């Protein structure tokens, strides 16, 4: 069980990690882009007590090279997918066991996921969620926020009817396509979802089985060959209690409305209905009203419903992720989700639901998502990912007109007033003003509390006049109904919005404009009993009423990364009449009906989903991204904001109102792969604007910016790229090529360049790229382009390798539009404390591919090394950097030694940095807590020498970690000073200067803050840069092979370090050779003056590679011993003279030998031996020769011993021999003399006579 004290410290010191110095990868455990060391969205608005817990392995839908069917849909039941699912389930089981040990209790798991997400939805406390972060298997813990539902002529308005009948004799109404609806369930017995449509079409089931609740005993009838699946989830059905069966029936109406809008059956001759007021009611048909025909956009498509929202409209995010998984597994073609958070949504690459939709995209599923109803303010879109299609809400041409007139009983009649309001029964009644007793705004606007009626007029049985403002139009009418009112008139008021809407009020109602409202109020003030009649209303059509943004429709941009253009398209979502719920057993104020009017992006999104179903049928080979591009490039951008005057822009409507009749025949399309989506996250520094989208948004165009797009042709044509004519465009757009001749099926690249002119403001520039075909019958394709000039680029990290000690250098990674207005502030440079450890390759890493759980904490003696660091608590922040490593991939872990054992434990972990680099991993933790910290490095991928070693000796890589805590003895004052020479949009030179000298081979860390002051004195902050100065030693090093031989040439190597500075360097190296050495051969660029060699080299700026000059030297004569070559280095950069020396040693010595003869005197004709005796064991060669005297032998003898026969001489004679002994390096010559005596006849007898007495004496003895 985790001790409270440990948990408290862990929560206090929650840190962050990054790997700025290396490429990132998502495949390895602890990968930075997947590992978040704090609970995501912990303090989000509308947060719940449910959390997603994401584990390490990629989910099954992300398996590479998984098999696909003919429509490029993922084959979920293939072996490779199922093997991954099995591996994930094993990992999840191990995690649950470990989590139980950590928390001391069983987790309350709501859902587990393996297809679109690897992990769980768990109900737990904040402290338990924070504890989950410490587990090594966990990549993210994400707090779930509350998601809510985003609340005839639509198909015709988007061109669906044209697609239906485009090919004579062939129906293109979605046959064979399966649409998944993730919503509040579905009205299973509604005619919109019956197996037989009103047009006589009999559905068939392309999956040949039913899904979800339809497999439950007793509920098989929920499904038919139209509605082939009804899913429900316990997190929703648990709220049903015993009142209704726990199946996916719709008790809200939203899901049924959405489903029928996307793919509801053709229905004919229907009346308009008003809602009933009992739990179960089909609605009240309005007498005389008639709809000749209505249907969804793809009326012959099949439907699968996934119930993730309850009867009150609250939705469970865990169930939503599970629904996406289920949709992938059964192979739906299109998903609609008209659900989302209030306001701007989370970052897609960090959001579980969004990543589940990326899995769906990879599986070949097109997803249409509602933008949200939090408009009309900016930054309010609830879904932000590029891999699904986000839809805005606009009007179609139909609206409902009503009239307001004085009744026939009125004392003084007034001219009939025209307004808007939904079809209803005609109502006549006394008109009363809500503010008759109190003129307070909230009362006049009918925003009152219905429990307190003391300040309100009597409304029972009356028609109530409300001023616009405050609550929604519907909520005003609802308040009137609750107080007994039978009708409502809402007048626009000074300062209120002006648009008129056909709202489906709970009582008959009409909305009128401000001027008519004033006239009405004046009339009723002069009448004792004003009585009015609100007409039933009628459907009208007016093109001028079409393509107007609903004020509630959420707007872009994404506040952090506007290049992710949202919304993507618009569709009809205002006053949409569609199927509804006829049973509302949980509502306090039930209003059931088989059909109802609803408005919202919820109603717009299913129009796009239905359009995608038609595309899926007609273009089964198109990917979801290609379908999105077709819908966007063929959309109609001519739309208006809600004021009906101002043109809508991309933040309002994306590319515009979809036109599926044109999209289905789009001659050009664009595709994006899963990897391209994954690698385009702008939060990781990726250039999202280069993603192959059908839109271009660049928030930082540095004067000139270029974008590449790759088009796939679906027909032969010649295309010309251009823009609408403009007299003085502030941004110039050009294309390469401008004209493109294409063949069907081929891909083509086009480069698009935007040049910001001086006349451009700092604001956005909008235009449309027009693609005009040589085929006159083809409409132009349009790509929205929105460019904003770069105002300031401040890099998050500036790293400078530095080979000098004194200040300073210039950095040029800043960019500004107005550099003359820029200023800087900075703190000191702080020297990092170096800790170098050694670690071998982790022997378990290779098993990661088999799904085994591999962590550095499994075995602290295998592949890891660690050290401890004492912190006094005086630093607000502790930073840890991997500054040096000999391996290929280092992962960094930092923790607090809460149990004082001096060893890392996974539960103590505060921070992880685990990219794919060996150097640059870094962690930051709260430094205000005193105590012992441990720092662990994991040798995830060793150097080749360490990884491939074979033997008993274990080789290890060296890894250096810098600890930066800002103590006073490590500080070095510095200043960041801007240059006096700069240009707009170009690298802005900043001089970094400091007092004192950097220590050799140390890293220094600092921060530069950037500000801009305009001419009025207003100061803007552009952020800060982390500065890392790595002192790398001297700019030049001279080395040589230390062991040399006297008879061989050796090389002095002058190594010039890379010049990573922004200025050129001139370096002069002078080498004084040791006595007895000289240049062996001339080398270009090397000058000689006696025994001094000089090399001058100019290094251009910003060089990333080192260079060498090799100088051959030799001894003038072979010598033994130690030799020192001294060198100096001077430069144009520093007044300091670098000094160094190079040592060379010849350990060999001349052979120690003794040459001799076996006899120094011999008689002619006798043999003697010449020999050499060596003291050492060197391999020697010998060369004997006679240098004087009578010839004893000719030439040379090459052995250590030579047998010589003394030559004949006439008198005593001296022979002289010389032997040359060599060890291959040194030679020794020695001389041997032998005297040869002449042989005489008497000499022998005389000696014999002299020896006889001795012989006799011996015998006598």
ZAVOLUM-777729 format. One record per residue (C-alpha): x, y, z. Coordinates in steps of 0.2 Angstrom, whole numbers, plus 5000, padded with zeros to 4 digits. Example, Ala and Ser with C-alpha at 12.3 -4.5 7.8 and 13.67 -1.06 7.14 Angstrom:
BEGIN
506249785039 506849955036 
***
This chain:
BEGIN
500050005000 500750174995 501150275011 500250445012 501950535015 502650454999 501150504989 501150684996 502950704991 502550634974 501150744971 502050904976 503550864965 502650814949 503750854935 503850864916 504950784903 505550814886 506850754873 507150904863 508850854856 508350694847 507050624836 505450544844 504650374842 503050304847 503550124846 504650114862 504050104880 504050274889 504150364872 503950554876 502550594865 501550454873 502150474891 501350614902 501950624920 500450704927 498550674925 497950754909 496450874911 496550854930 495751024933 494751034918 493051114918 491550984920 492850854925 492150684931 492850554943 493150434928 494950424921 495650344905 497250244909 498350214894 499550074894 501150054883 500849944868 499950014853 498149954851 497649824838 497049944825 498850014824 499649854819 500749884804 500349774788 498749704795 497649624781 496249724773 494749684762 494449744745 493749914752 495349934762 494449904778 495449824792 495149634794 494949634812 494749444814 496449414806 497749324815 498949464816 497649574824 497049444836 498849404841 499049584846 497349584856 497949434866 499649524870 498649674875 497549574887 499049494895 499849664898 498249734905 498049584917 499849614923 499449794926 497849764936 498749654947 500149784950 498849924952 497949824965 499649804975 499949994973 498250054979 497849914991 496149874982 495349814966 495149944953 493349994948 493549964929 492150024919 492849974902 494449894895 495049924877 496149834865 495649894848 495650084847 496550114863 497550004875 496950034893 495450064904 494150184909 494250174928 493250264941 494350324955 494950474966 496150614961 497450534972 497250364965 497350444947 498950524952 499650364959 499250284943 500550404934 501950324944 501650154937 502950104923 501650024912 500650184911 500850314898 499450424902 498050454915 496750564907 495350634917 493650624908 492650784906 490850784903 490250764885 488550814880 487450794865 487650934852 485950984849 481650844773 482650974764 484450944771 484850804758 484350904744 485251054750 486950964750 486650874733 486150704739 484650684728 485850714713 486950564718 485450454721 484950464703 486650504695 486750334685 485150284676 484550114683 485850114697 485350164715 486650264725 485750284741 487050204752 486650014748 487849904757 488550034767 488550024786 488350194796 488750184815 487850314826 488650344843 487350444852 485850414864 485250254857 483850234844 481950214842 482050044836 480250024831 480250194821 479850184802 481450274798 482350114803 481149984797 481749844785 480549904772 480650084767 479250204762 479950194744 479650004744 481549974746 481849804755 483549814765 484749674766 486049644779 487849654772 488549584788 487349434788 487249444807 486549564820 487549644834 487449704852 485849694861 485049604847 486049444852 485249454869 483949324872 482249404871 482849564862 483149494844 481749594837 482649754841 483649724825 483049704807 483949704790 484049904791 484449924809 485749784811 486549824828 485949904844 487349924857 487149984875 488450004889 488249974907 488850144912 487250204903 485950064906 486350064925 485450224926 483850134920 483550034936 482049924934 480950044924 481449984907 482549844899 484449874899 484549894880 485050034868 483250104866 483250294864 482350384878 483050554873 482650574855 484350644850 485150484843 483550434833 483550614826 485450594821 485250424814 483750464803 484650624796 486150514791 485250364785 483450354789 482250274777 481250364763 479550414771 478050484762 476550594765 476950634783 476150774794 477150894805 476950844823 476950934840 477550844855 476450744867 476450774885 476450594892 477850474894 477350374879 476650474864 476850474845 476550664845 475150764839 474950784820 474650964814 473050954804 473251014786 475150994786 476050874774 477750824769 477750734753 479350644756 480850644768 482350534771 484050534777 485550574766 485950394763 484150314765 484650134759 486150124771 486150004786 486250074803 487150014819 486750114835 487950134850 487050204865 488350304875 487250444881 485850444894 484050504894 484650674900 485950704887 487450664898 488750554889 490050434895 491750454887 492250284892 490750214883 491150324868 492950244866 492250074868 490950114855 492350164843 493150004846 491549904843 491249994827 493049954821 492849774826 491149744816 491749844801 490649994800 491050114785 490550284793 490350344811 489350494816 489650564833 488650724838 489350734855 490650844863 491350954877 490751124881 491951244873 493651204866 494251024866 495850944871 497450924861 497050774849 498750684851 498450674870 496650634870 496050454871 494450474861 495350564847 496650434846 495350304845 494650394830 496350394822 496250204824 494550204816 495350314802 496750184800 495350044799 494550134784 493150224793 492550394789 492050494805 490950644805 490950744821 489950894827 490951054830 489951094846 488651224850 489751344860 489751484847 489851614841 491451654850 493151604844 494151454851 492551354855 492651194844 492551034854 493450924842 495150964834 495950814826 496250814807 495850634805 493950654807 492850784799 492250924810 490551004805 489851174808 487951214808 487151324795 485451344787 484651274772 483451364761 481851314771 481151404785 479451424794 478551584793 477151634805 476151794807 475551884823 473951984821 472652064833 471151954836 469551994829 468952044846 470352174847 469752354851 471052424839 471852314826 473652324821 474552274805 474952094803 476752054809 477751924800 479051824810 479751644812 479251504822 478951314820 477351234814 476151224828 474251244831 473551414829 473351504846 472351654851 472451734868 472751884879 474451964877 475452004893 477152074894 478351984906 479052144913 477352214916 477652214935 479552234936 480652304922 482152204928 483052134913 482951954918 481151964920 480852054904 481851924895 480851784903 482451724912 481551714929 481451584942 479751504940 479651464959 479551644963 478051724954 477851884966 478651994953 477851914938 476151954929 474851814929 475251704913 474051564915 473151544899 473951694891 475151734877 476751804884 477851944876 479751914881 481252024877 482651934868 484251914878 484951804892 484351624891 484051534874 482451564865 481751384869 482151414888 481051574888 479651474880 479851334892 479751454907 478151524900 477451354898 477851304916 476851464922 475351414912 475651514897 474851454881 475951554868 477551654867 478051804857 479951844858 480452014851 482252064847 482852204858 484152334858 485852254859 485252084856 485551964842 484552004827 484351834817 482651754817 482451564820 481151434817 481151364835 480151214840 479451294856 478551194869 477051314866 476551404850 477751544847 478451674836 479951774835 479851954828 481152094824 481552244835 480552374826 478952264825 479252224843 479252404848 477652434838 476852284847 477252344864 476552524860 474952444854 474752334869 475052474881 473552574874 472352424874 471452374890 471452184885 472652154870 472251994862 473251914848 473251774836 474851674832 474651574816 475051394813 476451434801 476951364785 478551304777 479351424765 480951414754 482151554751 483851544744 484351694753 484051604770 485251464765 487051444770 486951564785 487951514801 486951474816 487551584830 487751434842 488951344830 490651334838 492051424829 493951404827 495351424828 496151304839 496951424851 498551334853 498851274835 497751374823 498551274808 497351134813 495951214804 494251184812 492851164808 493251074792 491551094783 489751154786 488051064783 486251104787 485951094805 484551224809 482751174810 483050994805 481450884805 481850694809 481450544819 481250564838 480850464853 479050414857 479450354874 480250464888 479950374904 481350464914 480850644910 479950764922 479250854907 479050724894 478850784876 478850624866 478450624847 478950514832 479650664824 480350834830 481250984824 483051004832 484451124828 486351114832 487951044825 487250884830 486050894816 487350954804 488650814807 487450674801 487250764784 489050744782 489050564788 487650524776 488650604762 490150494767 489050344766 488650394748 490450414744 490850244752 489650164740 490150254724 492050264728 492450114739 494250124735 494450304743 495150314760 494350424774 495650554771 495250554752 493350574755 493650714767 494750804754 493350784741 492050854752 493151004757 493751044739 492051044732 491151134746 490351304744 491251434753 489951574750 489151584767 488751714779 488951744798 487351744809 487151934806 486751884788 487852014781 489651974785 490551844775 490951684785 492751634786 493651464788 493551474807 491651484805 491251364791 492851274786 492951244768 491051284766 489351194764 489651024757 489050974740 489150784739 488550784721 490150864717 491250774729 490750604723 491550654706 492950754713 494350744699 495750764712 495950704729 497250704743 497750564755 498550554772 499250404780 499150354798 501050384801 500950554793 499550604805 500550534820 502050634815 501150794812 500850844830 501351024831 501651014850 503150904846 503851034834 503150964818 502651074804 500751034803 500551144788 501551024777 500250884781 499350834764 497650924769 496351004758 496751164767 498251274771 498351374787 500051454792 500151554808 501951604806 502451644788 504151714789 504051824774 504051674761 503251514766 503051354755 501851214756 501851044747 500250954742 500150784733 498550764722 497850594715 496950614699 495350524696 495150574678 496250644664 496350834663 497450984663 497251094679 497751274682 498151334699 497651514703 496751634715 495251744714 495751914707 496152054720 496752224717 498052244731 498252074739 499452084755 500051914752 500651844735 500251664731 501151574718 501251394712 502451274704 501951214692 500451324688 499851204676 499651014679 499250884666 498650734675 498150554671 496850454681 497650354695 499350454695 499950564709 500650744707 501550864718 501251044718 502251174728 501251324734 502251484740 501551624750 502451794750 501951914764 502052094757 502552244767 500752304766 500152154776 499552184793 499952064807 498251984805 497651834795 497551844776 496151734768 495951674751 495451524740 496651424729 495651394713 495951234703 495251254686 495051104675 495251094656 493551004656 492251144656 490951044664 491951024680 491751154693 493251234701 494051144716 494351254730 495751244744 495551374758 497251464762 497451564777 499151644781 499751754795 501451844795 502651784807 502751914821 503951824833 504851654833 505651614850 506451434850 506151334866 507851274866 509551344860 511051234862 512751294857 514351184857 515751304862 517651274860 518251424869 518151494887 517851674886 516251754880 515451744868 514551694853 512951744842 511451644840 510251664825 508751554829 507651694833 506551774820 505451934821 504452034809 504952194817 506652154825 507052344829 505652334842 506352184851 507252174868 507952034879 508151994898 509051844905 509651764921 511351694925 512151544917 512151394929 513451264928 512751084928 513450964940 514150814931 513750634936 514450504924 513950324926 514150164916 512850044910 512849884899 511449844887 509849794895 509649604891 507749614891 507449754879 507349634864 505849544872 504849704871 504249654853 503449494861 502349594872 503349564888 503349704901 505149774901 505549914913 507249974920 506549934937 506449744934 508349724938 509349874943 510949774939 510449744921 510549894908 510350034921 511450144932 510950264945 511650394957 510850494971 510850684973 510650784989 509450934987 509351065000 507651124995 508251304991 507951294972 506251314965 506651194951 507851044948 508351014930 509150854924 509950834907 510850684899 512350784892 513450644886 513350464881 514250334871 512650224868 511250254855 509750274866 509650334884 508050354894 508150464910 507150434926 507150544941 506350504958 506350554976 507050424988 505550425000 506050265009 507850315011 508550155004 509650244991 508850134977 507650184963 505950114965 504550134952 503350204964 504550344969 504750404951 504350584948 504850614930 505350514914 506150574898 506250434885 506450484867 507450394854 509050504857 510550464867 510950644872 509650774877 508350684887 507950804902 506750814917 506150954928 505450924945 505051044960 506651084969 505851154985 505750984994 507350945002 508050765002 508850634992 508450614974 508950464963 509350484945 509250324934 509850304916 509250154906 510350094892 508950054880 510050034865 511850014868 513350064857 513849924844 515349874854 514349854870 512849764861 513949644851 515149594865 515549414866 516549354881 516649354900 517149544901 515649654902 515749814892 514749964897 514250134890 514650294899 513250414901 513350584909 511950674918 511950864922 511050914938 510551104937 509951174954 510551354953 511651364968 512751524970 514451434967 513851384949 513251544943 514051644929 513251814925 512851834906 511851954895 510951924879 511152074868 510352104851 511352144836 511252314827 511252224810 509652124807 508252104794 506452064795 506051874795 507851824794 508851744808 509051874821 510751884829 510851884848 512551904856 512751794872 514151874883 514651824900 515851874914 517251754918 517751594909 516851434906 517651274913 518251154900 517051014896 515551084907 513851124902 512951284907 511151324907 510151484906 508551574900 508251714888 506551814889 505951904873 504952064873 504252184860 503852364863 502852464850 502852644846 501552674860 502552594873 501452434874 502552284879 502152114872 503051954879 503551824865 504051694878 505751624883 507151514876 508151384886 510051414883 511251264884 513051314882 514151154881 516051194883 516851064873 518751094876 519951174864 519551214846 521051114840 521850954847 523450884841 523650694843 524850564837 525050374839 526050364856 527050214852 528250244837 529750164829 531350244824 531350194807 529550224802 528550374798 527150424810 525750554809 525350704819 523450734817 522750904819 520950894823 519851044820 518251044830 516551084821 516251274820 514451274826 514651464828 513751584816 515451664812 516951604803 518551554812 520351564808 521451444818 523351444818 524251294825 526151294828 526951134832 528751124839 529450954835 530550864848 532350864844 532850734831 531150744822 530850824805 529350834792 529450674782 528650744767 527850904761 526050934765 525051074757 524551204769 525951154781 527451284783 529151234790 530351344800 531751244807 530851114818 529251214819 527751164808 526351294806 524551254799 523251394797 521451344793 519851444790 518251364796 516651424789 515151464800 513951334805 514951184801 514351024809 515750904805 517550904811 519050904800 520850844801 522550884794 523750744794 525650784795 526950644792 528550654803 530050554806 531650544816 533250594808 534050444816 533350304826 533150354844 532450274860 531550354874 530150484876 529850634865 528750784867 528050894853 527351054859 525951154851 525051314852 523351374845 522851554842 521251614834 520351764828 519051724841 520051734857 521551814864 521951664874 523351544867 522851364869 524351264873 524651074872 525850944870 525950774861 526950634868 527750494858 528850354865 529950234857 530150094870 531349994859 533250004861 534649944851 535049754853 536349714867 537449584858 539249514860 540149444845 541649324848 542649194840 542949014847 544849034845 545749194844 547349104837 547148964824 548348874812 547948884794 546748754789 545948734806 544148784809 543448904821 541748974825 541149154824 539549184835 538449324842 537649314859 536049424862 535549484879 533649524874 532349414866 532149524850 532049444834 533649484826 534549464809 536349444807 537549484793 539349424794 540749484782 542549484782 543249664782 545149624781 546449484780 546649334769 544949284763 544149154774 542449164765 541649274752 540049374753 538949384768 538349254781 536649274788 536749164804 537149194822 538549064821 539749044806 541048904805 542548974797 544148874790 545748974793 546549014776 548348974771 549549104776 551349124773 551649204790 550549244805 549049344799 547549434807 545849404800 544549534804 542649504804 541149624806 539449574811 537849684808 536449634820 534749714817 533049704826 532249784811 532449964819 534149974827 535749904820 537349854830 539049824822 540349724831 542149674825 542949504829 544849474826 545649304824 547549274821 548049134809 549749054811 550748974797 550848784798 552748714799 553448534798 554548534814 553448614824 552448454828 553948344833 554648474845 553048484854 552948294855 554648284863 554248414875 552648324881 553448144883 554148174901 552348214906 551648064898 552847954907 552548034924 550748004922 550947824919 552147804934 550847864945 
***
